[in-house]
Amino acid sequence: MSEPGRSVFLGRRAEQKAAAFLEHLGYEILDRNTTYRGGELDLVARQGAVLCFVEVRYRADALMGDPLETVGQVKQSRLIQAARQYLRDRPEWDRPDQLMRFDVVGIVGDDEPVLVQNAFGVDTGW
């Protein structure tokens, strides 16, 4: 398998593992791999009344660092932009009273996923 193909395969496998992990925690997965110009939402889920935009980060091993540390400012901006578009496309979720947050799931190799809820905030003007 070519390296780019392998990377996509590992990414999709990590997203499947993350989705199963979140479902075990009581999340309802609503959408997977929703792509917009400038960004992609790995998982969109609901935990109770909260709409969660979930970024999944994978590393084959810890030598390359903690995958949770890889969601920097640029990535956050892309996720926020994609989430805005997601809400525009789904008026049932685009309500002033809708609770929302950005979660990140990190996976290293075959280890259990690690979840960070409310991993980063959004400035006013959301």
N, CA, C and O of each residue as an XYZ file, in Angstrom:
504
protein
N       0.846     -1.169      0.000
C       0.000      0.000      0.000
C       0.893      1.234      0.000
O       1.866      1.285      0.752
N       0.583      2.228     -0.827
C       1.387      3.442     -0.869
C       1.247      4.211      0.436
O       0.273      4.033      1.169
N       2.212      5.056      0.721
C       2.197      5.806      1.984
C       0.959      6.681      2.133
O       0.328      6.639      3.189
N       0.569      7.488      1.110
C      -0.658      8.274      1.258
C      -1.889      7.386      1.470
O      -2.757      7.719      2.278
N      -1.969      6.284      0.767
C      -3.095      5.366      0.944
C      -3.113      4.756      2.324
O      -4.171      4.591      2.931
N      -1.940      4.422      2.814
C      -1.831      3.867      4.168
C      -2.261      4.887      5.209
O      -2.936      4.551      6.182
N      -1.865      6.132      4.997
C      -2.222      7.201      5.918
C      -3.737      7.386      5.995
O      -4.295      7.536      7.082
N      -4.392      7.373      4.845
C      -5.853      7.498      4.810
C      -6.492      6.307      5.517
O      -7.434      6.471      6.293
N      -5.978      5.108      5.247
C      -6.504      3.903      5.886
C      -6.375      3.997      7.407
O      -7.332      3.716      8.129
N      -5.203      4.389      7.892
C      -4.988      4.500      9.338
C      -5.868      5.591      9.945
O      -6.385      5.438     11.052
N      -6.030      6.677      9.222
C      -6.897      7.753      9.702
C      -8.339      7.306      9.824
O      -9.000      7.600     10.820
N      -8.829      6.602      8.826
C     -10.221      6.115      8.866
C     -10.389      5.082      9.979
O     -11.410      5.070     10.667
N      -9.409      4.231     10.155
C      -9.472      3.231     11.227
C      -9.484      3.919     12.600
O     -10.214      3.506     13.500
N      -8.680      4.956     12.747
C      -8.668      5.709     14.004
C     -10.015      6.386     14.239
O     -10.500      6.418     15.370
N     -10.621      6.923     13.192
C     -11.935      7.557     13.328
C     -12.998      6.538     13.720
O     -13.882      6.842     14.521
N     -12.919      5.332     13.163
C     -13.862      4.279     13.548
C     -13.689      3.904     15.015
O     -14.666      3.719     15.740
N     -12.444      3.797     15.439
C     -12.151      3.465     16.836
C     -12.647      4.581     17.753
O     -13.224      4.310     18.807
N     -12.425      5.827     17.358
C     -12.885      6.967     18.148
C     -14.406      7.002     18.230
O     -14.967      7.271     19.293
N     -15.072      6.731     17.115
C     -16.540      6.734     17.108
C     -17.090      5.656     18.047
O     -18.024      5.914     18.806
N     -16.519      4.463     17.999
C     -16.961      3.385     18.892
C     -16.722      3.768     20.354
O     -17.562      3.509     21.216
N     -15.583      4.381     20.621
C     -15.244      4.834     21.970
C     -16.266      5.866     22.453
O     -16.754      5.777     23.580
N     -16.584      6.832     21.614
C     -17.547      7.860     21.986
C     -18.941      7.286     22.189
O     -19.647      7.681     23.117
N     -19.339      6.360     21.329
C     -20.646      5.717     21.501
C     -20.713      4.975     22.836
O     -21.747      4.978     23.504
N     -19.622      4.350     23.211
C     -19.552      3.660     24.502
C     -19.740      4.649     25.658
O     -20.267      4.291     26.711
N     -19.305      5.891     25.451
C     -19.454      6.937     26.467
C     -20.820      7.627     26.414
O     -21.093      8.526     27.209
N     -21.673      7.207     25.482
C     -23.013      7.765     25.400
C     -23.220      8.824     24.337
O     -24.291      9.427     24.265
N     -22.208      9.060     23.507
C     -22.374      9.998     22.395
C     -23.194      9.325     21.299
O     -23.149      8.106     21.141
N     -23.927     10.111     20.559
C     -24.608      9.648     19.353
C     -23.875     10.265     18.162
O     -23.813     11.487     18.031
N     -23.324      9.417     17.299
C     -22.603      9.913     16.123
C     -23.632     10.341     15.078
O     -24.485      9.549     14.676
N     -23.546     11.585     14.647
C     -24.488     12.135     13.670
C     -23.920     12.143     12.257
O     -24.629     11.855     11.294
N     -22.641     12.474     12.140
C     -21.992     12.562     10.826
C     -20.523     12.208     10.951
O     -19.920     12.357     12.013
N     -19.953     11.734      9.839
C     -18.531     11.399      9.773
C     -17.931     12.023      8.519
O     -18.560     12.053      7.462
N     -16.719     12.513      8.653
C     -15.955     13.036      7.516
C     -16.751     14.005      6.658
O     -16.897     13.811      5.451
N     -17.252     15.033      7.283
C     -17.985     16.064      6.578
C     -16.978     17.112      6.119
O     -16.352     17.786      6.936
N     -16.830     17.239      4.806
C     -15.794     18.104      4.243
C     -16.398     19.378      3.676
O     -17.417     19.364      2.987
N     -15.733     20.475      3.992
C     -16.086     21.776      3.451
C     -14.821     22.414      2.919
O     -13.712     22.001      3.256
N     -14.995     23.413      2.094
C     -13.843     24.139      1.581
C     -13.067     24.708      2.774
O     -13.600     25.496      3.556
N     -11.831     24.306      2.899
C     -10.996     24.817      3.971
C     -10.994     24.003      5.244
O     -10.246     24.322      6.167
N     -11.818     22.944      5.329
C     -11.810     22.169      6.565
C     -12.668     20.926      6.504
O     -13.526     20.773      5.634
N     -12.414     20.044      7.452
C     -13.168     18.794      7.543
C     -13.504     18.538      9.002
O     -12.704     18.806      9.898
N     -14.696     18.017      9.220
C     -15.116     17.587     10.549
C     -15.041     16.068     10.568
O     -15.770     15.395      9.838
N     -14.151     15.524     11.413
C     -14.005     14.063     11.469
C     -15.290     13.412     11.950
O     -15.823     12.512     11.301
N     -15.778     13.870     13.081
C     -17.013     13.336     13.650
C     -17.856     14.489     14.177
O     -17.343     15.439     14.768
N     -19.148     14.385     13.953
C     -20.097     15.288     14.597
C     -20.990     14.389     15.425
O     -21.534     13.403     14.928
N     -21.135     14.736     16.691
C     -21.867     13.866     17.607
C     -22.731     14.710     18.532
O     -22.626     15.934     18.599
N     -23.579     13.997     19.231
C     -24.398     14.643     20.249
C     -24.183     13.894     21.547
O     -24.234     12.665     21.590
N     -23.943     14.651     22.599
C     -23.881     14.071     23.935
C     -24.951     14.795     24.740
O     -24.767     15.936     25.162
N     -26.057     14.118     24.940
C     -27.199     14.779     25.567
C     -27.666     15.907     24.675
O     -27.965     15.695     23.500
N     -27.730     17.109     25.232
C     -28.185     18.276     24.476
C     -27.054     19.013     23.773
O     -27.295     20.012     23.095
N     -25.823     18.533     23.926
C     -24.653     19.240     23.400
C     -24.237     18.672     22.037
O     -24.044     17.466     21.884
N     -24.106     19.561     21.060
C     -23.591     19.193     19.743
C     -22.071     19.278     19.815
O     -21.518     20.313     20.188
N     -21.397     18.182     19.456
C     -19.942     18.091     19.597
C     -19.287     17.908     18.235
O     -19.633     17.001     17.478
N     -18.340     18.781     17.941
C     -17.508     18.647     16.760
C     -16.222     17.995     17.240
O     -15.487     18.570     18.043
N     -15.951     16.787     16.744
C     -14.859     15.981     17.299
C     -13.748     15.809     16.273
O     -13.963     15.292     15.177
N     -12.564     16.251     16.652
C     -11.367     16.058     15.837
C     -10.663     14.806     16.347
O     -10.455     14.650     17.550
N     -10.299     13.916     15.432
C      -9.591     12.688     15.792
C      -8.149     12.818     15.331
O      -7.883     13.102     14.163
N      -7.217     12.608     16.261
C      -5.788     12.698     15.951
C      -5.136     11.365     16.280
O      -5.357     10.795     17.349
N      -4.330     10.880     15.347
C      -3.705      9.557     15.483
C      -2.203      9.661     15.284
O      -1.721     10.418     14.441
N      -1.480      8.896     16.068
C      -0.042      8.716     15.892
C       0.252      7.227     16.019
O      -0.286      6.555     16.899
N       1.096      6.721     15.149
C       1.441      5.296     15.193
C       2.158      4.945     16.487
O       2.001      3.846     17.020
N       2.958      5.902     16.992
C       3.641      5.686     18.273
C       3.891      7.046     18.914
O       3.681      8.087     18.292
N       4.337      7.022     20.155
C       4.534      8.265     20.908
C       5.821      8.996     20.535
O       6.064     10.098     21.028
N       6.645      8.408     19.678
C       7.900      9.057     19.290
C       7.666     10.388     18.574
O       8.490     11.299     18.656
N       6.556     10.489     17.883
C       6.240     11.719     17.158
C       5.486     12.719     18.033
O       5.088     13.780     17.552
N       5.287     12.398     19.294
C       4.598     13.311     20.203
C       3.162     12.900     20.449
O       2.636     11.981     19.820
N       2.557     13.590     21.359
C       1.172     13.342     21.750
C       0.233     13.882     20.671
O       0.319     15.058     20.317
N      -0.647     13.055     20.152
C      -1.546     13.533     19.090
C      -2.469     14.653     19.566
O      -2.928     15.460     18.757
N      -2.743     14.709     20.866
C      -3.612     15.761     21.382
C      -2.976     17.144     21.269
O      -3.673     18.158     21.292
N      -1.671     17.178     21.148
C      -0.965     18.460     21.056
C      -0.886     18.991     19.622
O      -0.270     20.030     19.381
N      -1.489     18.304     18.693
C      -1.356     18.682     17.286
C      -2.506     19.535     16.767
O      -2.584     19.805     15.569
N      -3.386     19.955     17.645
C      -4.510     20.795     17.216
C      -4.182     22.239     17.571
O      -4.646     22.775     18.577
N      -3.368     22.855     16.713
C      -2.924     24.227     16.928
C      -3.933     25.246     16.423
O      -5.056     24.900     16.054
N      -3.521     26.491     16.412
C      -4.398     27.599     16.029
C      -4.953     27.461     14.615
O      -6.137     27.704     14.382
N      -4.099     27.071     13.675
C      -4.557     26.945     12.283
C      -5.613     25.851     12.184
O      -6.651     26.055     11.556
N      -5.367     24.704     12.789
C      -6.331     23.609     12.763
C      -7.624     24.019     13.451
O      -8.710     23.717     12.957
N      -7.521     24.698     14.574
C      -8.714     25.159     15.285
C      -9.543     26.087     14.403
O     -10.768     25.973     14.357
N      -8.883     26.997     13.707
C      -9.590     27.919     12.812
C     -10.320     27.172     11.709
O     -11.452     27.513     11.363
N      -9.673     26.154     11.158
C     -10.313     25.357     10.100
C     -11.516     24.586     10.643
O     -12.546     24.484      9.977
N     -11.381     24.050     11.847
C     -12.493     23.325     12.462
C     -13.664     24.259     12.751
O     -14.820     23.896     12.533
N     -13.371     25.438     13.232
C     -14.426     26.417     13.516
C     -15.140     26.807     12.229
O     -16.367     26.890     12.197
N     -14.372     27.048     11.169
C     -14.981     27.400      9.881
C     -15.856     26.267      9.356
O     -16.962     26.509      8.872
N     -15.373     25.042      9.448
C     -16.169     23.893      8.997
C     -17.425     23.741      9.854
O     -18.493     23.420      9.332
N     -17.309     23.966     11.150
C     -18.478     23.862     12.037
C     -19.515     24.927     11.685
O     -20.716     24.657     11.704
N     -19.058     26.118     11.368
C     -19.997     27.174     10.949
C     -20.769     26.751      9.700
O     -21.984     26.929      9.616
N     -20.040     26.187      8.730
C     -20.704     25.735      7.503
C     -21.671     24.586      7.801
O     -22.771     24.534      7.253
N     -21.253     23.681      8.664
C     -22.120     22.571      9.061
C     -23.441     23.112      9.615
O     -24.514     22.624      9.261
N     -23.357     24.103     10.469
C     -24.565     24.685     11.064
C     -25.418     25.394     10.011
O     -26.646     25.323     10.059
N     -24.780     26.070      9.069
C     -25.540     26.722      7.989
C     -26.323     25.695      7.172
O     -27.444     25.957      6.735
N     -25.720     24.529      6.975
C     -26.358     23.486      6.171
C     -27.437     22.713      6.932
O     -28.241     22.003      6.329
N     -27.448     22.855      8.248
C     -28.388     22.093      9.091
C     -29.093     23.035     10.060
O     -28.695     23.152     11.219
N     -30.130     23.700      9.587
C     -30.808     24.702     10.423
C     -31.383     24.129     11.723
O     -31.606     24.872     12.679
N     -31.620     22.832     11.763
C     -32.142     22.242     13.000
C     -31.150     22.349     14.158
O     -31.541     22.281     15.323
N     -29.867     22.515     13.833
C     -28.831     22.673     14.862
C     -28.400     24.120     15.035
O     -27.781     24.466     16.042
N     -28.715     24.958     14.078
C     -28.254     26.349     14.092
C     -29.264     27.217     14.834
O     -30.003     27.999     14.237
N     -29.269     27.052     16.166
C     -30.186     27.806     17.023
C     -29.372     28.559     18.080
O     -28.330     28.072     18.519
N     -29.831     29.720     18.483
C     -29.091     30.485     19.497
C     -28.924     29.734     20.826
O     -27.949     29.956     21.544
N     -29.859     28.860     21.148
C     -29.803     28.144     22.431
C     -29.066     26.800     22.339
O     -28.968     26.082     23.334
N     -28.550     26.458     21.157
C     -27.877     25.171     20.980
C     -26.517     25.179     21.679
O     -25.674     26.031     21.401
N     -26.313     24.234     22.579
C     -25.022     24.080     23.238
C     -24.078     23.337     22.296
O     -24.454     22.334     21.689
N     -22.845     23.841     22.179
C     -21.864     23.229     21.276
C     -20.491     23.252     21.923
O     -20.207     24.067     22.800
N     -19.639     22.324     21.463
C     -18.244     22.340     21.910
C     -17.390     21.579     20.907
O     -17.890     20.846     20.054
N     -16.077     21.782     21.044
C     -15.097     21.078     20.234
C     -14.361     20.102     21.137
O     -13.748     20.503     22.126
N     -14.421     18.832     20.798
C     -13.718     17.784     21.526
C     -12.607     17.242     20.635
O     -12.685     17.332     19.410
N     -11.580     16.682     21.251
C     -10.494     16.042     20.513
C     -10.275     14.660     21.100
O     -10.199     14.495     22.318
N     -10.172     13.665     20.221
C      -9.825     12.307     20.622
C      -8.439     12.013     20.070
O      -8.197     12.142     18.870
N      -7.537     11.619     20.951
C      -6.185     11.248     20.553
C      -5.985      9.752     20.696
O      -6.406      9.148     21.683
N      -5.341      9.162     19.706
C      -5.057      7.718     19.720
C      -3.595      7.523     19.351
O      -3.114      8.056     18.351
N      -2.900      6.751     20.174
C      -1.507      6.389     19.898
C      -1.456      4.887     19.672
O      -1.750      4.104     20.574
N      -1.075      4.487     18.447
C      -0.967      3.067     18.118
C      -2.252      2.319     18.408
O      -3.330      2.706     17.958
N      -2.121      1.235     19.172
C      -3.286      0.430     19.529
C      -3.813      0.760     20.921
O      -4.662      0.044     21.452
N      -3.307      1.853     21.517
C      -3.767      2.254     22.846
C      -5.222      2.684     22.808
O      -5.782      2.957     21.745
N      -5.821      2.739     23.985
C      -7.187      3.233     24.100
C      -7.219      4.727     23.770
O      -6.267      5.448     24.067
N      -8.293      5.185     23.168
C      -8.415      6.607     22.867
C      -8.453      7.453     24.144
O      -8.865      6.990     25.208
N      -8.016      8.685     24.005
C      -8.073      9.664     25.084
C      -8.949     10.815     24.599
O      -8.744     11.341     23.505
N      -9.916     11.198     25.409
C     -10.861     12.248     25.040
C     -10.586     13.516     25.836
O     -10.419     13.478     27.055
N     -10.543     14.635     25.128
C     -10.502     15.942     25.768
C     -11.771     16.671     25.345
O     -11.914     17.069     24.189
N     -12.679     16.839     26.282
C     -13.906     17.568     25.993
C     -13.627     19.062     26.087
O     -12.807     19.514     26.886
N     -14.331     19.813     25.247
C     -14.174     21.262     25.237
C     -12.698     21.638     25.113
O     -12.179     22.442     25.887
N     -12.038     21.042     24.127
C     -10.595     21.169     23.954
C     -10.134     22.591     23.661
O      -9.022     22.977     24.019
N     -10.985     23.355     23.015
C     -10.673     24.763     22.763
C     -11.970     25.530     22.631
O     -13.008     24.974     22.274
N     -11.896     26.792     22.920
C     -13.075     27.625     22.869
C     -13.155     28.431     21.589
O     -12.228     28.445     20.779
N     -14.271     29.093     21.429
C     -14.514     29.930     20.277
C     -14.782     31.337     20.781
O     -15.573     31.539     21.702
N     -14.114     32.309     20.167
C     -14.339     33.706     20.544
C     -15.762     34.122     20.212
O     -16.485     33.406     19.519
N     -16.153     35.273     20.707
C     -17.478     35.797     20.374
C     -17.569     35.987     18.872
O     -16.552     36.085     18.185
N     -18.775     36.038     18.373
C     -18.978     36.130     16.946
C     -19.171     34.766     16.306
O     -19.198     34.652     15.080
N     -19.303     33.750     17.110
C     -19.514     32.385     16.667
C     -20.712     32.355     15.778
O     -21.084     31.292     15.281
